[in-house]
Amino acid sequence: MQNGLPIAVRLPLAVLLLAGVAACGDPQEYTVPSKACDRDVSKDELGALLPSGAELSDEPWVSDNSFSCQIYVDGLMQFAFTEHSGQRKFDVSAYAKSGRLGNFDQLRASDVSDNAVVSHTRSVVMAPCPKAGKNYILNLDLPNTDGDHSDDIERFVRSYLPTGLAAMGC
């Protein structure tokens, strides 16, 4: 007996205290949802694009021919996509190269569609929208991300495109 407690009691007590400290130090991870702004998404594909954190939230915005979804991790926007229907056709690659679609880091053609581009943190895809007329555009952005995420972006776009087209009446 040392310090007033028998050794048999001190050891389990020390293990419990260490376990409690370790549990308090680990941030609680959010669960990647199967919906973003009430749209079905692939949990795996979305999860590959999001950083770790404790809290995930989303914010939709809807108008007649547009839909936007912003996803926040711990209060910082990490992922955004905007969809438009009823758009006239244009060459996405030419517009992106000219800067008319904003900035792209390491722009290249994407095989997601015959009229699509992808970069390290962005993608713009145009697809026909025969039911609603004209074309559908999906613009995806990872605004607060470094590094090359182009392959993960393309996987997300491939999995999401049928959902987006259907939701926009295409």
CNS distance restraints for C-alpha pairs under 8 A (distance, minus, plus):
assign (resid   1 and name CA) (resid   5 and name CA) 5.73 0.50 0.50
assign (resid   1 and name CA) (resid   6 and name CA) 4.40 0.50 0.50
assign (resid   1 and name CA) (resid   7 and name CA) 6.25 0.50 0.50
assign (resid   2 and name CA) (resid   6 and name CA) 6.41 0.50 0.50
assign (resid   2 and name CA) (resid   7 and name CA) 7.23 0.50 0.50
assign (resid   5 and name CA) (resid   9 and name CA) 6.41 0.50 0.50
assign (resid   5 and name CA) (resid  10 and name CA) 6.27 0.50 0.50
assign (resid   6 and name CA) (resid  10 and name CA) 6.38 0.50 0.50
assign (resid   7 and name CA) (resid  11 and name CA) 6.25 0.50 0.50
assign (resid   8 and name CA) (resid  12 and name CA) 7.16 0.50 0.50
assign (resid   9 and name CA) (resid  13 and name CA) 6.20 0.50 0.50
assign (resid  10 and name CA) (resid  14 and name CA) 6.07 0.50 0.50
assign (resid  11 and name CA) (resid  15 and name CA) 6.33 0.50 0.50
assign (resid  12 and name CA) (resid  16 and name CA) 6.18 0.50 0.50
assign (resid  13 and name CA) (resid  17 and name CA) 6.20 0.50 0.50
assign (resid  14 and name CA) (resid  18 and name CA) 6.17 0.50 0.50
assign (resid  15 and name CA) (resid  19 and name CA) 6.10 0.50 0.50
assign (resid  16 and name CA) (resid  20 and name CA) 6.14 0.50 0.50
assign (resid  17 and name CA) (resid  21 and name CA) 6.29 0.50 0.50
assign (resid  18 and name CA) (resid  22 and name CA) 6.16 0.50 0.50
assign (resid  19 and name CA) (resid  23 and name CA) 6.12 0.50 0.50
assign (resid  20 and name CA) (resid  24 and name CA) 6.25 0.50 0.50
assign (resid  21 and name CA) (resid  25 and name CA) 6.30 0.50 0.50
assign (resid  22 and name CA) (resid  26 and name CA) 6.57 0.50 0.50
assign (resid  27 and name CA) (resid  53 and name CA) 7.20 0.50 0.50
assign (resid  27 and name CA) (resid  54 and name CA) 6.05 0.50 0.50
assign (resid  28 and name CA) (resid  53 and name CA) 7.29 0.50 0.50
assign (resid  28 and name CA) (resid  54 and name CA) 4.95 0.50 0.50
assign (resid  29 and name CA) (resid  52 and name CA) 6.74 0.50 0.50
assign (resid  29 and name CA) (resid  53 and name CA) 5.57 0.50 0.50
assign (resid  29 and name CA) (resid  54 and name CA) 4.67 0.50 0.50
assign (resid  29 and name CA) (resid  55 and name CA) 7.16 0.50 0.50
assign (resid  30 and name CA) (resid  52 and name CA) 7.84 0.50 0.50
assign (resid  30 and name CA) (resid  53 and name CA) 6.55 0.50 0.50
assign (resid  30 and name CA) (resid  54 and name CA) 5.30 0.50 0.50
assign (resid  30 and name CA) (resid  55 and name CA) 5.40 0.50 0.50
assign (resid  30 and name CA) (resid  56 and name CA) 6.11 0.50 0.50
assign (resid  31 and name CA) (resid  56 and name CA) 7.93 0.50 0.50
assign (resid  32 and name CA) (resid  43 and name CA) 5.86 0.50 0.50
assign (resid  32 and name CA) (resid  46 and name CA) 7.40 0.50 0.50
assign (resid  32 and name CA) (resid  47 and name CA) 5.91 0.50 0.50
assign (resid  32 and name CA) (resid  56 and name CA) 7.99 0.50 0.50
assign (resid  33 and name CA) (resid  41 and name CA) 7.94 0.50 0.50
assign (resid  33 and name CA) (resid  43 and name CA) 5.90 0.50 0.50
assign (resid  34 and name CA) (resid  40 and name CA) 5.90 0.50 0.50
assign (resid  34 and name CA) (resid  41 and name CA) 5.27 0.50 0.50
assign (resid  34 and name CA) (resid  42 and name CA) 5.95 0.50 0.50
assign (resid  34 and name CA) (resid  43 and name CA) 5.08 0.50 0.50
assign (resid  35 and name CA) (resid  39 and name CA) 5.07 0.50 0.50
assign (resid  35 and name CA) (resid  40 and name CA) 4.48 0.50 0.50
assign (resid  35 and name CA) (resid  41 and name CA) 5.30 0.50 0.50
assign (resid  35 and name CA) (resid  42 and name CA) 7.97 0.50 0.50
assign (resid  35 and name CA) (resid  43 and name CA) 7.99 0.50 0.50
assign (resid  36 and name CA) (resid  40 and name CA) 6.58 0.50 0.50
assign (resid  36 and name CA) (resid  41 and name CA) 6.53 0.50 0.50
assign (resid  36 and name CA) (resid  58 and name CA) 6.62 0.50 0.50
assign (resid  36 and name CA) (resid  69 and name CA) 7.20 0.50 0.50
assign (resid  36 and name CA) (resid  71 and name CA) 7.62 0.50 0.50
assign (resid  37 and name CA) (resid  58 and name CA) 5.94 0.50 0.50
assign (resid  37 and name CA) (resid  59 and name CA) 6.25 0.50 0.50
assign (resid  37 and name CA) (resid  60 and name CA) 5.27 0.50 0.50
assign (resid  37 and name CA) (resid  69 and name CA) 5.88 0.50 0.50
assign (resid  37 and name CA) (resid  70 and name CA) 7.97 0.50 0.50
assign (resid  39 and name CA) (resid 163 and name CA) 7.39 0.50 0.50
assign (resid  39 and name CA) (resid 164 and name CA) 7.93 0.50 0.50
assign (resid  40 and name CA) (resid 160 and name CA) 7.74 0.50 0.50
assign (resid  40 and name CA) (resid 163 and name CA) 6.75 0.50 0.50
assign (resid  41 and name CA) (resid  45 and name CA) 7.81 0.50 0.50
assign (resid  41 and name CA) (resid  46 and name CA) 6.98 0.50 0.50
assign (resid  41 and name CA) (resid 159 and name CA) 7.42 0.50 0.50
assign (resid  41 and name CA) (resid 160 and name CA) 6.01 0.50 0.50
assign (resid  41 and name CA) (resid 163 and name CA) 7.88 0.50 0.50
assign (resid  42 and name CA) (resid  46 and name CA) 6.02 0.50 0.50
assign (resid  42 and name CA) (resid 156 and name CA) 7.36 0.50 0.50
assign (resid  42 and name CA) (resid 159 and name CA) 6.67 0.50 0.50
assign (resid  42 and name CA) (resid 160 and name CA) 7.31 0.50 0.50
assign (resid  43 and name CA) (resid  47 and name CA) 5.76 0.50 0.50
assign (resid  44 and name CA) (resid  48 and name CA) 6.24 0.50 0.50
assign (resid  45 and name CA) (resid  49 and name CA) 6.95 0.50 0.50
assign (resid  45 and name CA) (resid 152 and name CA) 6.92 0.50 0.50
assign (resid  45 and name CA) (resid 155 and name CA) 6.42 0.50 0.50
assign (resid  45 and name CA) (resid 156 and name CA) 4.95 0.50 0.50
assign (resid  45 and name CA) (resid 159 and name CA) 7.66 0.50 0.50
assign (resid  46 and name CA) (resid  50 and name CA) 6.66 0.50 0.50
assign (resid  46 and name CA) (resid 156 and name CA) 6.43 0.50 0.50
assign (resid  47 and name CA) (resid  51 and name CA) 7.94 0.50 0.50
assign (resid  48 and name CA) (resid 152 and name CA) 6.48 0.50 0.50
assign (resid  49 and name CA) (resid  79 and name CA) 7.58 0.50 0.50
assign (resid  49 and name CA) (resid 142 and name CA) 7.88 0.50 0.50
assign (resid  49 and name CA) (resid 149 and name CA) 7.42 0.50 0.50
assign (resid  49 and name CA) (resid 152 and name CA) 6.61 0.50 0.50
assign (resid  49 and name CA) (resid 153 and name CA) 7.20 0.50 0.50
assign (resid  50 and name CA) (resid  73 and name CA) 7.77 0.50 0.50
assign (resid  50 and name CA) (resid  78 and name CA) 6.68 0.50 0.50
assign (resid  50 and name CA) (resid  79 and name CA) 7.21 0.50 0.50
assign (resid  51 and name CA) (resid  73 and name CA) 7.36 0.50 0.50
assign (resid  51 and name CA) (resid  78 and name CA) 7.76 0.50 0.50
assign (resid  52 and name CA) (resid  73 and name CA) 7.71 0.50 0.50
assign (resid  53 and name CA) (resid  73 and name CA) 6.09 0.50 0.50
assign (resid  53 and name CA) (resid  74 and name CA) 6.11 0.50 0.50
assign (resid  54 and name CA) (resid  73 and name CA) 7.36 0.50 0.50
assign (resid  54 and name CA) (resid  74 and name CA) 6.18 0.50 0.50
assign (resid  55 and name CA) (resid  73 and name CA) 5.65 0.50 0.50
assign (resid  55 and name CA) (resid  74 and name CA) 5.00 0.50 0.50
assign (resid  55 and name CA) (resid  75 and name CA) 7.73 0.50 0.50
assign (resid  56 and name CA) (resid  71 and name CA) 7.16 0.50 0.50
assign (resid  56 and name CA) (resid  72 and name CA) 5.64 0.50 0.50
assign (resid  56 and name CA) (resid  73 and name CA) 4.62 0.50 0.50
assign (resid  56 and name CA) (resid  74 and name CA) 6.31 0.50 0.50
assign (resid  56 and name CA) (resid  75 and name CA) 7.85 0.50 0.50
assign (resid  57 and name CA) (resid  71 and name CA) 5.82 0.50 0.50
assign (resid  57 and name CA) (resid  72 and name CA) 5.20 0.50 0.50
assign (resid  57 and name CA) (resid  73 and name CA) 6.64 0.50 0.50
assign (resid  57 and name CA) (resid  75 and name CA) 7.89 0.50 0.50
assign (resid  58 and name CA) (resid  69 and name CA) 6.80 0.50 0.50
assign (resid  58 and name CA) (resid  70 and name CA) 5.53 0.50 0.50
assign (resid  58 and name CA) (resid  71 and name CA) 4.32 0.50 0.50
assign (resid  58 and name CA) (resid  72 and name CA) 5.96 0.50 0.50
assign (resid  59 and name CA) (resid  69 and name CA) 5.69 0.50 0.50
assign (resid  59 and name CA) (resid  70 and name CA) 5.19 0.50 0.50
assign (resid  59 and name CA) (resid  71 and name CA) 6.49 0.50 0.50
assign (resid  60 and name CA) (resid  67 and name CA) 7.29 0.50 0.50
assign (resid  60 and name CA) (resid  68 and name CA) 5.56 0.50 0.50
assign (resid  60 and name CA) (resid  69 and name CA) 4.45 0.50 0.50
assign (resid  60 and name CA) (resid  70 and name CA) 6.44 0.50 0.50
assign (resid  61 and name CA) (resid  67 and name CA) 5.77 0.50 0.50
assign (resid  61 and name CA) (resid  68 and name CA) 4.98 0.50 0.50
assign (resid  61 and name CA) (resid  69 and name CA) 6.40 0.50 0.50
assign (resid  62 and name CA) (resid  66 and name CA) 5.91 0.50 0.50
assign (resid  62 and name CA) (resid  67 and name CA) 4.58 0.50 0.50
assign (resid  62 and name CA) (resid  68 and name CA) 6.42 0.50 0.50
assign (resid  63 and name CA) (resid  67 and name CA) 6.38 0.50 0.50
assign (resid  65 and name CA) (resid  84 and name CA) 5.57 0.50 0.50
assign (resid  65 and name CA) (resid  85 and name CA) 5.37 0.50 0.50
assign (resid  65 and name CA) (resid  86 and name CA) 6.89 0.50 0.50
assign (resid  65 and name CA) (resid 168 and name CA) 7.71 0.50 0.50
assign (resid  66 and name CA) (resid  82 and name CA) 7.07 0.50 0.50
assign (resid  66 and name CA) (resid  83 and name CA) 5.47 0.50 0.50
assign (resid  66 and name CA) (resid  84 and name CA) 4.48 0.50 0.50
assign (resid  66 and name CA) (resid  85 and name CA) 6.67 0.50 0.50
assign (resid  67 and name CA) (resid  82 and name CA) 5.61 0.50 0.50
assign (resid  67 and name CA) (resid  83 and name CA) 5.12 0.50 0.50
assign (resid  67 and name CA) (resid  84 and name CA) 6.64 0.50 0.50
assign (resid  68 and name CA) (resid  80 and name CA) 7.26 0.50 0.50
assign (resid  68 and name CA) (resid  81 and name CA) 5.69 0.50 0.50
assign (resid  68 and name CA) (resid  82 and name CA) 4.19 0.50 0.50
assign (resid  68 and name CA) (resid  83 and name CA) 6.30 0.50 0.50
assign (resid  69 and name CA) (resid  80 and name CA) 5.55 0.50 0.50
assign (resid  69 and name CA) (resid  81 and name CA) 5.45 0.50 0.50
assign (resid  69 and name CA) (resid  82 and name CA) 6.44 0.50 0.50
assign (resid  70 and name CA) (resid  77 and name CA) 6.59 0.50 0.50
assign (resid  70 and name CA) (resid  78 and name CA) 7.72 0.50 0.50
assign (resid  70 and name CA) (resid  79 and name CA) 5.90 0.50 0.50
assign (resid  70 and name CA) (resid  80 and name CA) 4.34 0.50 0.50
assign (resid  70 and name CA) (resid  81 and name CA) 6.69 0.50 0.50
assign (resid  71 and name CA) (resid  77 and name CA) 5.69 0.50 0.50
assign (resid  71 and name CA) (resid  78 and name CA) 5.99 0.50 0.50
assign (resid  71 and name CA) (resid  79 and name CA) 5.12 0.50 0.50
assign (resid  71 and name CA) (resid  80 and name CA) 6.12 0.50 0.50
assign (resid  72 and name CA) (resid  76 and name CA) 5.07 0.50 0.50
assign (resid  72 and name CA) (resid  77 and name CA) 4.17 0.50 0.50
assign (resid  72 and name CA) (resid  78 and name CA) 5.54 0.50 0.50
assign (resid  72 and name CA) (resid  79 and name CA) 7.04 0.50 0.50
assign (resid  73 and name CA) (resid  77 and name CA) 6.46 0.50 0.50
assign (resid  73 and name CA) (resid  78 and name CA) 6.44 0.50 0.50
assign (resid  77 and name CA) (resid 143 and name CA) 7.27 0.50 0.50
assign (resid  77 and name CA) (resid 144 and name CA) 7.14 0.50 0.50
assign (resid  78 and name CA) (resid 142 and name CA) 5.60 0.50 0.50
assign (resid  78 and name CA) (resid 143 and name CA) 6.02 0.50 0.50
assign (resid  78 and name CA) (resid 144 and name CA) 5.61 0.50 0.50
assign (resid  78 and name CA) (resid 145 and name CA) 7.17 0.50 0.50
assign (resid  79 and name CA) (resid 140 and name CA) 7.60 0.50 0.50
assign (resid  79 and name CA) (resid 141 and name CA) 5.95 0.50 0.50
assign (resid  79 and name CA) (resid 142 and name CA) 4.73 0.50 0.50
assign (resid  79 and name CA) (resid 143 and name CA) 6.71 0.50 0.50
assign (resid  80 and name CA) (resid 140 and name CA) 5.79 0.50 0.50
assign (resid  80 and name CA) (resid 141 and name CA) 5.27 0.50 0.50
assign (resid  80 and name CA) (resid 142 and name CA) 6.51 0.50 0.50
assign (resid  80 and name CA) (resid 143 and name CA) 7.83 0.50 0.50
assign (resid  81 and name CA) (resid 138 and name CA) 6.88 0.50 0.50
assign (resid  81 and name CA) (resid 139 and name CA) 5.47 0.50 0.50
assign (resid  81 and name CA) (resid 140 and name CA) 4.24 0.50 0.50
assign (resid  81 and name CA) (resid 141 and name CA) 6.23 0.50 0.50
assign (resid  82 and name CA) (resid 137 and name CA) 7.94 0.50 0.50
assign (resid  82 and name CA) (resid 138 and name CA) 5.82 0.50 0.50
assign (resid  82 and name CA) (resid 139 and name CA) 5.18 0.50 0.50
assign (resid  82 and name CA) (resid 140 and name CA) 6.52 0.50 0.50
assign (resid  83 and name CA) (resid 136 and name CA) 7.09 0.50 0.50
assign (resid  83 and name CA) (resid 137 and name CA) 5.49 0.50 0.50
assign (resid  83 and name CA) (resid 138 and name CA) 4.64 0.50 0.50
assign (resid  83 and name CA) (resid 139 and name CA) 6.41 0.50 0.50
assign (resid  83 and name CA) (resid 164 and name CA) 7.42 0.50 0.50
assign (resid  83 and name CA) (resid 168 and name CA) 7.79 0.50 0.50
assign (resid  84 and name CA) (resid 136 and name CA) 5.59 0.50 0.50
assign (resid  84 and name CA) (resid 137 and name CA) 5.14 0.50 0.50
assign (resid  84 and name CA) (resid 138 and name CA) 6.79 0.50 0.50
assign (resid  84 and name CA) (resid 168 and name CA) 7.61 0.50 0.50
assign (resid  85 and name CA) (resid 129 and name CA) 7.13 0.50 0.50
assign (resid  85 and name CA) (resid 132 and name CA) 7.21 0.50 0.50
assign (resid  85 and name CA) (resid 133 and name CA) 7.89 0.50 0.50
assign (resid  85 and name CA) (resid 134 and name CA) 7.37 0.50 0.50
assign (resid  85 and name CA) (resid 135 and name CA) 5.80 0.50 0.50
assign (resid  85 and name CA) (resid 136 and name CA) 4.43 0.50 0.50
assign (resid  85 and name CA) (resid 137 and name CA) 6.52 0.50 0.50
assign (resid  85 and name CA) (resid 168 and name CA) 6.37 0.50 0.50
assign (resid  85 and name CA) (resid 170 and name CA) 7.93 0.50 0.50
assign (resid  86 and name CA) (resid 129 and name CA) 7.43 0.50 0.50
assign (resid  86 and name CA) (resid 132 and name CA) 6.54 0.50 0.50
assign (resid  86 and name CA) (resid 133 and name CA) 5.66 0.50 0.50
assign (resid  86 and name CA) (resid 134 and name CA) 4.86 0.50 0.50
assign (resid  86 and name CA) (resid 135 and name CA) 5.34 0.50 0.50
assign (resid  86 and name CA) (resid 136 and name CA) 6.49 0.50 0.50
assign (resid  87 and name CA) (resid 134 and name CA) 5.53 0.50 0.50
assign (resid  87 and name CA) (resid 135 and name CA) 4.84 0.50 0.50
assign (resid  87 and name CA) (resid 136 and name CA) 6.31 0.50 0.50
assign (resid  87 and name CA) (resid 137 and name CA) 7.40 0.50 0.50
assign (resid  88 and name CA) (resid 134 and name CA) 5.72 0.50 0.50
assign (resid  88 and name CA) (resid 135 and name CA) 6.16 0.50 0.50
assign (resid  89 and name CA) (resid 126 and name CA) 7.96 0.50 0.50
assign (resid  89 and name CA) (resid 134 and name CA) 7.10 0.50 0.50
assign (resid  89 and name CA) (resid 135 and name CA) 6.36 0.50 0.50
assign (resid  90 and name CA) (resid  95 and name CA) 7.76 0.50 0.50
assign (resid  91 and name CA) (resid  95 and name CA) 6.25 0.50 0.50
assign (resid  91 and name CA) (resid 115 and name CA) 6.60 0.50 0.50
assign (resid  92 and name CA) (resid  96 and name CA) 6.00 0.50 0.50
assign (resid  92 and name CA) (resid 115 and name CA) 5.87 0.50 0.50
assign (resid  92 and name CA) (resid 116 and name CA) 5.99 0.50 0.50
assign (resid  92 and name CA) (resid 117 and name CA) 6.86 0.50 0.50
assign (resid  92 and name CA) (resid 124 and name CA) 7.19 0.50 0.50
assign (resid  92 and name CA) (resid 125 and name CA) 7.37 0.50 0.50
assign (resid  92 and name CA) (resid 126 and name CA) 7.18 0.50 0.50
assign (resid  93 and name CA) (resid  97 and name CA) 6.08 0.50 0.50
assign (resid  93 and name CA) (resid 109 and name CA) 6.87 0.50 0.50
assign (resid  93 and name CA) (resid 115 and name CA) 7.20 0.50 0.50
assign (resid  93 and name CA) (resid 116 and name CA) 6.71 0.50 0.50
assign (resid  93 and name CA) (resid 117 and name CA) 6.01 0.50 0.50
assign (resid  94 and name CA) (resid  98 and name CA) 6.17 0.50 0.50
assign (resid  95 and name CA) (resid  99 and name CA) 6.36 0.50 0.50
assign (resid  95 and name CA) (resid 100 and name CA) 5.29 0.50 0.50
assign (resid  95 and name CA) (resid 101 and name CA) 6.12 0.50 0.50
assign (resid  96 and name CA) (resid 100 and name CA) 5.93 0.50 0.50
assign (resid  96 and name CA) (resid 101 and name CA) 5.08 0.50 0.50
assign (resid  96 and name CA) (resid 102 and name CA) 6.96 0.50 0.50
assign (resid  96 and name CA) (resid 103 and name CA) 7.70 0.50 0.50
assign (resid  96 and name CA) (resid 104 and name CA) 7.41 0.50 0.50
assign (resid  96 and name CA) (resid 117 and name CA) 7.77 0.50 0.50
assign (resid  97 and name CA) (resid 107 and name CA) 7.79 0.50 0.50
assign (resid  99 and name CA) (resid 103 and name CA) 6.29 0.50 0.50
assign (resid 104 and name CA) (resid 119 and name CA) 5.80 0.50 0.50
assign (resid 104 and name CA) (resid 120 and name CA) 7.58 0.50 0.50
assign (resid 104 and name CA) (resid 121 and name CA) 7.50 0.50 0.50
assign (resid 104 and name CA) (resid 122 and name CA) 6.60 0.50 0.50
assign (resid 105 and name CA) (resid 119 and name CA) 5.46 0.50 0.50
assign (resid 105 and name CA) (resid 120 and name CA) 5.69 0.50 0.50
assign (resid 105 and name CA) (resid 121 and name CA) 7.08 0.50 0.50
assign (resid 106 and name CA) (resid 119 and name CA) 5.24 0.50 0.50
assign (resid 106 and name CA) (resid 120 and name CA) 6.28 0.50 0.50
assign (resid 107 and name CA) (resid 117 and name CA) 6.76 0.50 0.50
assign (resid 107 and name CA) (resid 118 and name CA) 5.85 0.50 0.50
assign (resid 107 and name CA) (resid 119 and name CA) 4.50 0.50 0.50
assign (resid 107 and name CA) (resid 120 and name CA) 7.57 0.50 0.50
assign (resid 108 and name CA) (resid 117 and name CA) 5.64 0.50 0.50
assign (resid 108 and name CA) (resid 118 and name CA) 5.62 0.50 0.50
assign (resid 108 and name CA) (resid 119 and name CA) 6.22 0.50 0.50
assign (resid 109 and name CA) (resid 116 and name CA) 6.03 0.50 0.50
assign (resid 109 and name CA) (resid 117 and name CA) 4.41 0.50 0.50
assign (resid 109 and name CA) (resid 118 and name CA) 6.24 0.50 0.50
assign (resid 110 and name CA) (resid 114 and name CA) 7.70 0.50 0.50
assign (resid 110 and name CA) (resid 115 and name CA) 7.86 0.50 0.50
assign (resid 110 and name CA) (resid 116 and name CA) 5.24 0.50 0.50
assign (resid 110 and name CA) (resid 117 and name CA) 4.76 0.50 0.50
assign (resid 110 and name CA) (resid 118 and name CA) 5.62 0.50 0.50
assign (resid 110 and name CA) (resid 154 and name CA) 7.46 0.50 0.50
assign (resid 111 and name CA) (resid 116 and name CA) 7.16 0.50 0.50
assign (resid 112 and name CA) (resid 116 and name CA) 6.70 0.50 0.50
assign (resid 112 and name CA) (resid 125 and name CA) 7.62 0.50 0.50
assign (resid 112 and name CA) (resid 154 and name CA) 6.72 0.50 0.50
assign (resid 112 and name CA) (resid 157 and name CA) 7.29 0.50 0.50
assign (resid 112 and name CA) (resid 158 and name CA) 6.09 0.50 0.50
assign (resid 113 and name CA) (resid 125 and name CA) 6.68 0.50 0.50
assign (resid 113 and name CA) (resid 126 and name CA) 7.16 0.50 0.50
assign (resid 113 and name CA) (resid 127 and name CA) 6.84 0.50 0.50
assign (resid 115 and name CA) (resid 125 and name CA) 6.23 0.50 0.50
assign (resid 115 and name CA) (resid 126 and name CA) 5.53 0.50 0.50
assign (resid 115 and name CA) (resid 127 and name CA) 7.11 0.50 0.50
assign (resid 116 and name CA) (resid 123 and name CA) 7.39 0.50 0.50
assign (resid 116 and name CA) (resid 124 and name CA) 5.67 0.50 0.50
assign (resid 116 and name CA) (resid 125 and name CA) 4.23 0.50 0.50
assign (resid 116 and name CA) (resid 126 and name CA) 6.06 0.50 0.50
assign (resid 117 and name CA) (resid 123 and name CA) 5.59 0.50 0.50
assign (resid 117 and name CA) (resid 124 and name CA) 5.51 0.50 0.50
assign (resid 117 and name CA) (resid 125 and name CA) 6.49 0.50 0.50
assign (resid 118 and name CA) (resid 122 and name CA) 5.71 0.50 0.50
assign (resid 118 and name CA) (resid 123 and name CA) 4.19 0.50 0.50
assign (resid 118 and name CA) (resid 124 and name CA) 6.60 0.50 0.50
assign (resid 118 and name CA) (resid 150 and name CA) 6.16 0.50 0.50
assign (resid 118 and name CA) (resid 153 and name CA) 7.71 0.50 0.50
assign (resid 118 and name CA) (resid 154 and name CA) 7.39 0.50 0.50
assign (resid 119 and name CA) (resid 123 and name CA) 6.24 0.50 0.50
assign (resid 119 and name CA) (resid 148 and name CA) 7.70 0.50 0.50
assign (resid 119 and name CA) (resid 149 and name CA) 7.77 0.50 0.50
assign (resid 119 and name CA) (resid 150 and name CA) 5.53 0.50 0.50
assign (resid 120 and name CA) (resid 147 and name CA) 6.54 0.50 0.50
assign (resid 120 and name CA) (resid 148 and name CA) 4.24 0.50 0.50
assign (resid 120 and name CA) (resid 149 and name CA) 4.98 0.50 0.50
assign (resid 120 and name CA) (resid 150 and name CA) 4.73 0.50 0.50
assign (resid 121 and name CA) (resid 141 and name CA) 5.94 0.50 0.50
assign (resid 121 and name CA) (resid 142 and name CA) 5.14 0.50 0.50
assign (resid 121 and name CA) (resid 143 and name CA) 7.20 0.50 0.50
assign (resid 121 and name CA) (resid 145 and name CA) 6.99 0.50 0.50
assign (resid 121 and name CA) (resid 146 and name CA) 7.65 0.50 0.50
assign (resid 121 and name CA) (resid 147 and name CA) 7.80 0.50 0.50
assign (resid 121 and name CA) (resid 148 and name CA) 6.77 0.50 0.50
assign (resid 121 and name CA) (resid 149 and name CA) 5.85 0.50 0.50
assign (resid 121 and name CA) (resid 150 and name CA) 6.43 0.50 0.50
assign (resid 121 and name CA) (resid 153 and name CA) 7.63 0.50 0.50
assign (resid 122 and name CA) (resid 139 and name CA) 7.53 0.50 0.50
assign (resid 122 and name CA) (resid 140 and name CA) 5.52 0.50 0.50
assign (resid 122 and name CA) (resid 141 and name CA) 4.53 0.50 0.50
assign (resid 122 and name CA) (resid 142 and name CA) 6.36 0.50 0.50
assign (resid 122 and name CA) (resid 150 and name CA) 7.46 0.50 0.50
assign (resid 122 and name CA) (resid 153 and name CA) 7.47 0.50 0.50
assign (resid 123 and name CA) (resid 138 and name CA) 7.82 0.50 0.50
assign (resid 123 and name CA) (resid 139 and name CA) 5.82 0.50 0.50
assign (resid 123 and name CA) (resid 140 and name CA) 5.15 0.50 0.50
assign (resid 123 and name CA) (resid 141 and name CA) 6.68 0.50 0.50
assign (resid 123 and name CA) (resid 153 and name CA) 7.16 0.50 0.50
assign (resid 123 and name CA) (resid 154 and name CA) 7.81 0.50 0.50
assign (resid 124 and name CA) (resid 137 and name CA) 6.99 0.50 0.50
assign (resid 124 and name CA) (resid 138 and name CA) 5.65 0.50 0.50
assign (resid 124 and name CA) (resid 139 and name CA) 4.45 0.50 0.50
assign (resid 124 and name CA) (resid 140 and name CA) 6.38 0.50 0.50
assign (resid 125 and name CA) (resid 137 and name CA) 5.55 0.50 0.50
assign (resid 125 and name CA) (resid 138 and name CA) 5.15 0.50 0.50
assign (resid 125 and name CA) (resid 139 and name CA) 6.53 0.50 0.50
assign (resid 126 and name CA) (resid 135 and name CA) 6.64 0.50 0.50
assign (resid 126 and name CA) (resid 136 and name CA) 5.56 0.50 0.50
assign (resid 126 and name CA) (resid 137 and name CA) 4.50 0.50 0.50
assign (resid 126 and name CA) (resid 138 and name CA) 6.57 0.50 0.50
assign (resid 127 and name CA) (resid 135 and name CA) 5.76 0.50 0.50
assign (resid 127 and name CA) (resid 136 and name CA) 5.21 0.50 0.50
assign (resid 127 and name CA) (resid 137 and name CA) 6.53 0.50 0.50
assign (resid 128 and name CA) (resid 134 and name CA) 6.52 0.50 0.50
assign (resid 128 and name CA) (resid 135 and name CA) 4.54 0.50 0.50
assign (resid 128 and name CA) (resid 136 and name CA) 6.00 0.50 0.50
assign (resid 128 and name CA) (resid 170 and name CA) 7.77 0.50 0.50
assign (resid 129 and name CA) (resid 133 and name CA) 5.55 0.50 0.50
assign (resid 129 and name CA) (resid 134 and name CA) 5.65 0.50 0.50
assign (resid 129 and name CA) (resid 135 and name CA) 4.62 0.50 0.50
assign (resid 129 and name CA) (resid 136 and name CA) 5.55 0.50 0.50
assign (resid 129 and name CA) (resid 165 and name CA) 7.38 0.50 0.50
assign (resid 129 and name CA) (resid 169 and name CA) 7.71 0.50 0.50
assign (resid 129 and name CA) (resid 170 and name CA) 4.51 0.50 0.50
assign (resid 130 and name CA) (resid 134 and name CA) 6.40 0.50 0.50
assign (resid 130 and name CA) (resid 135 and name CA) 7.40 0.50 0.50
assign (resid 130 and name CA) (resid 170 and name CA) 6.04 0.50 0.50
assign (resid 131 and name CA) (resid 169 and name CA) 6.48 0.50 0.50
assign (resid 131 and name CA) (resid 170 and name CA) 4.96 0.50 0.50
assign (resid 132 and name CA) (resid 168 and name CA) 7.98 0.50 0.50
assign (resid 132 and name CA) (resid 169 and name CA) 5.79 0.50 0.50
assign (resid 132 and name CA) (resid 170 and name CA) 5.51 0.50 0.50
assign (resid 133 and name CA) (resid 170 and name CA) 7.86 0.50 0.50
assign (resid 136 and name CA) (resid 165 and name CA) 7.07 0.50 0.50
assign (resid 136 and name CA) (resid 168 and name CA) 7.89 0.50 0.50
assign (resid 136 and name CA) (resid 170 and name CA) 7.60 0.50 0.50
assign (resid 138 and name CA) (resid 164 and name CA) 7.96 0.50 0.50
assign (resid 149 and name CA) (resid 153 and name CA) 6.05 0.50 0.50
assign (resid 150 and name CA) (resid 154 and name CA) 6.16 0.50 0.50
assign (resid 151 and name CA) (resid 155 and name CA) 6.31 0.50 0.50
assign (resid 152 and name CA) (resid 156 and name CA) 6.22 0.50 0.50
assign (resid 153 and name CA) (resid 157 and name CA) 6.12 0.50 0.50
assign (resid 154 and name CA) (resid 158 and name CA) 6.06 0.50 0.50
assign (resid 155 and name CA) (resid 159 and name CA) 6.29 0.50 0.50
assign (resid 156 and name CA) (resid 160 and name CA) 5.97 0.50 0.50
assign (resid 157 and name CA) (resid 161 and name CA) 5.62 0.50 0.50
assign (resid 158 and name CA) (resid 162 and name CA) 7.94 0.50 0.50
assign (resid 160 and name CA) (resid 164 and name CA) 6.20 0.50 0.50
assign (resid 161 and name CA) (resid 165 and name CA) 6.01 0.50 0.50
assign (resid 162 and name CA) (resid 166 and name CA) 6.14 0.50 0.50
assign (resid 163 and name CA) (resid 167 and name CA) 6.04 0.50 0.50
assign (resid 164 and name CA) (resid 168 and name CA) 6.12 0.50 0.50
assign (resid 165 and name CA) (resid 169 and name CA) 6.40 0.50 0.50
assign (resid 165 and name CA) (resid 170 and name CA) 5.04 0.50 0.50
assign (resid 166 and name CA) (resid 170 and name CA) 5.38 0.50 0.50
